[in-house]
């Protein structure tokens, strides 16, 4: 299922390809894919609208239209948004079609038909309503933080983890806490942070929280830059992604990670962090105005000792890195 990086890639392509285009007609070819309103109301309300932009919330695609309307798309398992010449006829899997004034068509194609399309209104407070009623309840009120926004800080993640006692991977997949993460990037972030998916959120210490935050932000930003992971059905309007070639669960990389983890278990005085992880952490620190200097041994492990770490948001400038004999007891101690 497309996750935050894949949906963000689609949104960026749509923004570049469709902004300013005027919709001259619409067809709903499979009513069950339309969440709201009914097909006749959808076609009538969207015809004549101009596309003013595209954005993302969690795993939803939001296509902004003039007149205060928003077309929502959730790709689910096999959904695709294709922009084609009008001469290309829809196949049996196109569920919704939009005609554009410039001769192009927008197809929502979905082989397994789990995806959803909706047409709703903007609310006065800037949120998206659940229907065409601009005074209706906000659609995304129950969604959590966007992990690539500045508001998602290590302190926020720490507070969320402490407030819930649940399995770590279950927490990451719960859209009420952090929005847009699915199996691919939850697994990858946990792998990079060397955290077991079945460990409990309330048991993470400060060091592990910092590592998890850096891994989440790092892998998501890297995946967006790589246009997501094209595995099986996912593709964006302007082409496939390549993040699938970089994931740590690739067999060769996974073997290297397993070897590093086994070495850590054999020597509790050090924790295995590979260069890719360190680069991701350094990228996040650079983007947030933070810096760090790590000490590595010849095997590529981070050694205990002094770590120069400056984070404006936390107001901390210097740490002593200590690992106390088990991965759930590692700590970053202010020096």
PATI-232846 format. One line per 8 residues: number of its first residue (from 1); for each residue x, y, z negated of C-alpha. Coordinates in Angstrom, 1 decimal, decimal comma. Example, Ala and Ser with C-alpha at 12.3 -4.5 7.8 and 13.67 -1.06 7.14 Angstrom:
<recs>
1) 12,3/-4,5/-7,8 | 13,7/-1,1/-7,1
</recs>
This chain:
<recs>
1) 0,0/0,0/0,0 | 1,4/3,5/0,9 | 2,5/5,3/-2,2 | 3,6/8,9/-2,9 | 6,5/9,0/-0,4 | 4,5/7,5/2,4 | 1,5/9,7/1,8 | 3,7/12,8/1,5
9) 5,3/11,9/4,8 | 1,9/11,6/6,5 | 0,9/14,9/5,0 | 4,0/16,7/6,3 | 3,5/15,3/9,8 | -0,2/16,3/9,8 | 0,6/19,8/8,6 | 3,1/20,2/11,5
17) 0,9/18,6/14,1 | -2,6/19,7/13,2 | -2,5/23,1/11,5 | -4,6/25,5/13,6 | -6,4/22,8/15,5 | -10,2/23,1/15,9 | -12,4/20,1/15,5 | -15,0/19,9/18,3
25) -16,6/16,5/17,4 | -16,6/13,6/15,0 | -17,6/10,0/15,1 | -17,9/7,6/12,1 | -17,5/4,1/13,6 | -17,8/2,3/10,3 | -20,0/3,8/7,7 | -18,6/1,8/4,8
33) -15,2/3,6/5,2 | -17,0/6,9/4,5 | -17,1/7,7/0,8 | -19,3/10,8/1,1 | -21,4/12,3/2,7 | -23,4/10,1/5,1 | -22,1/9,9/8,7 | -24,6/12,4/10,2
41) -23,8/15,0/7,6 | -20,1/14,4/7,9 | -20,1/14,9/11,7 | -22,3/18,0/11,5 | -20,4/19,6/8,7 | -16,9/19,0/10,1 | -17,6/20,0/13,8 | -16,4/23,5/14,6
49) -14,0/23,6/11,6 | -10,4/24,7/12,0 | -7,7/22,7/10,2 | -5,8/25,2/7,9 | -3,3/22,8/6,4 | -2,6/19,4/4,7 | -1,4/18,5/1,3 | -1,3/15,5/-1,1
57) -2,7/14,7/-4,5 | -1,5/11,3/-5,9 | -2,1/8,9/-3,0 | -4,8/11,0/-1,4 | -4,4/13,0/1,8 | -6,1/16,4/1,7 | -6,8/18,1/5,1 | -7,9/21,6/4,4
65) -10,6/23,1/6,7 | -11,9/26,7/7,0 | -15,1/27,4/5,3 | -14,1/25,9/2,0 | -14,2/22,2/3,0 | -11,6/19,4/2,6 | -11,4/16,1/4,4 | -9,9/13,4/2,1
73) -8,2/10,2/3,3 | -7,0/7,3/1,2 | -5,0/4,9/3,3 | -5,3/2,0/0,8 | -3,7/-1,2/2,3 | -3,6/-0,7/6,1 | -4,9/2,7/6,8 | -3,2/4,9/9,5
81) -3,8/8,4/10,8 | -2,9/8,5/14,5 | -2,9/11,6/16,8 | -3,4/10,6/20,4 | -4,4/12,0/23,8 | -8,2/11,8/24,3 | -7,6/9,4/27,2 | -6,6/6,7/24,7
89) -9,8/4,9/23,6 | -10,3/3,7/20,1 | -9,7/0,0/19,4 | -11,9/-2,2/17,2 | -10,1/-1,0/14,0 | -10,6/2,8/14,4 | -13,1/3,8/11,7 | -13,3/7,5/12,1
97) -12,5/9,7/15,2 | -12,1/13,5/15,4 | -12,0/15,3/18,7 | -9,8/18,4/18,9 | -10,3/21,4/21,2 | -6,8/21,0/22,7 | -7,7/17,5/24,1 | -6,2/15,4/21,3
105) -8,0/13,0/19,0 | -7,3/12,0/15,4 | -8,0/8,4/14,6 | -8,3/6,9/11,2 | -7,4/3,3/11,9 | -7,7/0,6/9,3 | -7,4/-3,1/10,1 | -8,5/-4,4/6,6
113) -11,0/-1,6/6,2 | -10,2/-0,8/2,6 | -9,3/2,8/3,3 | -11,6/5,7/2,5 | -12,6/9,1/4,1 | -14,6/11,8/2,5 | -15,7/15,4/3,2 | -15,9/17,6/0,1
121) -15,9/21,2/-1,0 | -13,3/23,5/-2,6 | -14,3/24,6/-6,1 | -13,9/28,2/-7,1 | -11,1/27,2/-9,5 | -9,1/25,8/-6,6 | -9,7/22,1/-7,4 | -11,4/19,7/-5,1
129) -15,0/18,8/-5,8 | -16,4/15,3/-5,6 | -19,0/16,2/-3,0 | -20,0/19,0/-0,7 | -21,3/20,9/-3,7 | -18,6/23,5/-4,6 | -20,0/23,5/-8,2 | -19,6/19,8/-8,6
137) -17,2/18,1/-10,9 | -13,5/18,1/-10,0 | -12,4/14,9/-8,2 | -8,9/14,7/-9,6 | -9,6/15,6/-13,2 | -8,5/12,2/-14,4 | -5,1/12,1/-12,5 | -1,8/12,6/-14,2
145) 1,4/14,5/-13,5 | 2,9/14,8/-10,0 | 6,4/13,3/-10,6 | 8,1/15,6/-8,0 | 6,7/18,8/-9,5 | 8,7/20,9/-11,9 | 6,1/20,3/-14,6 | 7,1/16,6/-14,9
153) 10,0/17,0/-17,2 | 11,9/14,4/-19,3 | 10,1/15,9/-22,4 | 6,7/15,3/-20,7 | 7,6/11,7/-19,8 | 8,9/11,1/-23,4 | 5,6/12,4/-24,9 | 3,5/10,2/-22,5
161) 5,6/7,1/-23,3 | 5,3/7,7/-27,1 | 1,6/8,3/-26,9 | 0,8/4,9/-25,5 | 1,8/1,4/-26,4 | 1,6/-0,5/-23,1 | 3,9/-2,4/-20,8 | 6,2/-0,2/-19,0
169) 5,2/-1,1/-15,4 | 1,5/-1,0/-16,3 | 2,1/2,6/-17,6 | 3,9/3,6/-14,3 | 1,0/2,2/-12,2 | -1,7/4,0/-14,2 | -2,6/7,1/-12,3 | -3,9/8,8/-15,4
177) -0,3/9,4/-16,6 | 1,9/9,8/-13,5 | 0,2/10,0/-10,1 | 1,2/8,4/-6,9 | 3,5/5,6/-8,0 | 2,8/2,0/-6,9 | 4,5/-1,3/-7,0 | 7,4/-0,5/-4,7
185) 8,7/2,6/-6,5 | 7,8/1,4/-10,0 | 9,9/-1,7/-9,4 | 12,7/0,3/-7,8 | 12,8/2,9/-10,6 | 12,8/0,3/-13,3 | 15,5/-1,6/-11,5 | 17,7/1,5/-11,2
193) 17,1/2,5/-14,8 | 17,8/-1,1/-16,0 | 14,5/-1,3/-17,8 | 12,4/-4,5/-18,1 | 8,9/-4,0/-16,7 | 7,4/-5,9/-19,6 | 9,0/-3,8/-22,3 | 6,8/-1,4/-24,3
201) 6,6/2,3/-23,6 | 6,7/3,2/-27,2 | 10,0/1,4/-27,7 | 12,0/3,6/-25,2 | 14,6/5,8/-26,8 | 15,9/9,2/-25,6 | 18,6/7,7/-23,4 | 16,3/5,3/-21,7
209) 13,7/8,0/-21,2 | 16,3/10,2/-19,5 | 17,4/7,3/-17,3 | 13,8/6,4/-16,3 | 12,9/10,0/-15,5 | 16,0/10,4/-13,3 | 15,3/7,1/-11,6 | 11,7/8,0/-10,9
217) 12,4/11,4/-9,5 | 15,5/10,2/-7,7 | 13,9/7,3/-5,9 | 10,8/9,2/-4,9 | 12,8/12,2/-3,6 | 15,1/9,8/-1,7 | 12,1/8,0/-0,2 | 10,4/11,2/0,9
225) 13,6/12,2/2,7 | 13,7/8,8/4,4 | 10,0/9,1/5,4 | 8,9/6,3/3,1 | 9,1/2,6/3,4 | 7,7/1,1/6,6 | 6,7/-2,4/5,5 | 4,1/-4,3/7,5
233) 1,4/-1,7/8,4 | 2,5/1,7/7,2 | 3,5/4,3/9,8 | 3,2/8,1/9,9 | 1,9/10,2/12,8 | 5,5/11,1/13,8 | 7,1/7,7/13,2 | 8,2/5,0/10,7
241) 10,2/5,4/7,6 | 13,5/3,8/6,6 | 13,5/3,7/2,8 | 12,9/-0,1/2,9 | 16,5/-0,4/4,0 | 17,7/1,2/0,8 | 15,6/-0,4/-1,9 | 17,5/-2,2/-4,6
249) 15,2/-5,2/-4,1 | 16,9/-5,8/-0,8 | 18,4/-9,3/-1,3 | 22,1/-8,2/-1,0 | 21,6/-5,1/-3,2 | 19,5/-7,2/-5,7 | 22,4/-9,7/-6,0 | 24,8/-6,8/-6,8
257) 22,4/-5,4/-9,4 | 21,8/-8,8/-11,0 | 25,6/-9,2/-11,3 | 25,9/-5,8/-12,9 | 23,1/-6,6/-15,4 | 24,7/-10,0/-16,3 | 28,0/-8,2/-16,9 | 26,3/-5,8/-19,1
265) 24,7/-8,6/-21,1 | 28,1/-10,2/-21,5 | 29,7/-7,0/-22,7 | 27,2/-4,9/-24,8 | 29,7/-2,1/-25,1 | 28,9/-0,9/-21,6 | 25,8/-0,5/-19,4 | 25,8/-1,2/-15,7
273) 25,0/1,8/-13,5 | 25,9/1,6/-9,9 | 27,0/4,5/-7,6 | 23,5/4,8/-6,0 | 21,9/5,2/-9,4 | 24,5/7,8/-10,5 | 24,0/9,7/-7,2 | 20,3/9,8/-7,7
281) 20,7/11,0/-11,3 | 23,2/13,6/-10,2 | 20,8/14,8/-7,5 | 18,1/15,2/-10,0 | 20,4/17,0/-12,4 | 21,5/19,3/-9,6 | 18,0/20,1/-8,6 | 17,0/20,9/-12,2
289) 20,1/22,9/-12,9 | 21,7/20,2/-15,0 | 25,2/18,6/-14,7 | 26,8/15,5/-16,0 | 30,3/13,9/-16,0 | 30,3/10,1/-16,4 | 33,3/7,9/-17,2 | 33,5/4,6/-15,3
297) 35,6/1,5/-15,7 | 37,0/-0,4/-12,8 | 33,9/-2,6/-12,5 | 31,7/0,5/-12,1 | 30,2/0,6/-15,6 | 29,5/3,7/-17,5 | 31,7/3,7/-20,5 | 30,7/4,8/-24,0
305) 32,3/8,1/-25,0 | 31,8/11,8/-24,3 | 29,3/12,8/-21,7 | 29,1/16,5/-20,7 | 25,4/16,9/-20,0 | 23,7/20,3/-19,7 | 19,9/20,5/-19,3 | 18,3/23,9/-19,6
313) 14,8/22,4/-20,2 | 16,1/20,5/-23,3 | 18,6/23,0/-24,4 | 21,3/20,3/-24,9 | 24,9/20,7/-23,8 | 26,9/17,8/-24,9 | 26,3/14,2/-25,8 | 28,1/11,2/-27,1
321) 27,1/8,1/-25,2 | 26,7/5,1/-27,4 | 25,3/1,7/-26,8 | 24,6/-0,1/-30,0 | 24,5/-3,7/-28,9 | 21,2/-4,1/-27,1 | 19,6/-2,4/-24,2 | 16,6/-1,3/-26,3
329) 18,9/0,3/-28,8 | 21,1/2,4/-26,5 | 21,1/6,0/-27,4 | 22,3/9,4/-26,3 | 23,6/11,1/-29,4 | 24,2/14,8/-29,6 | 27,9/15,4/-30,0
</recs>
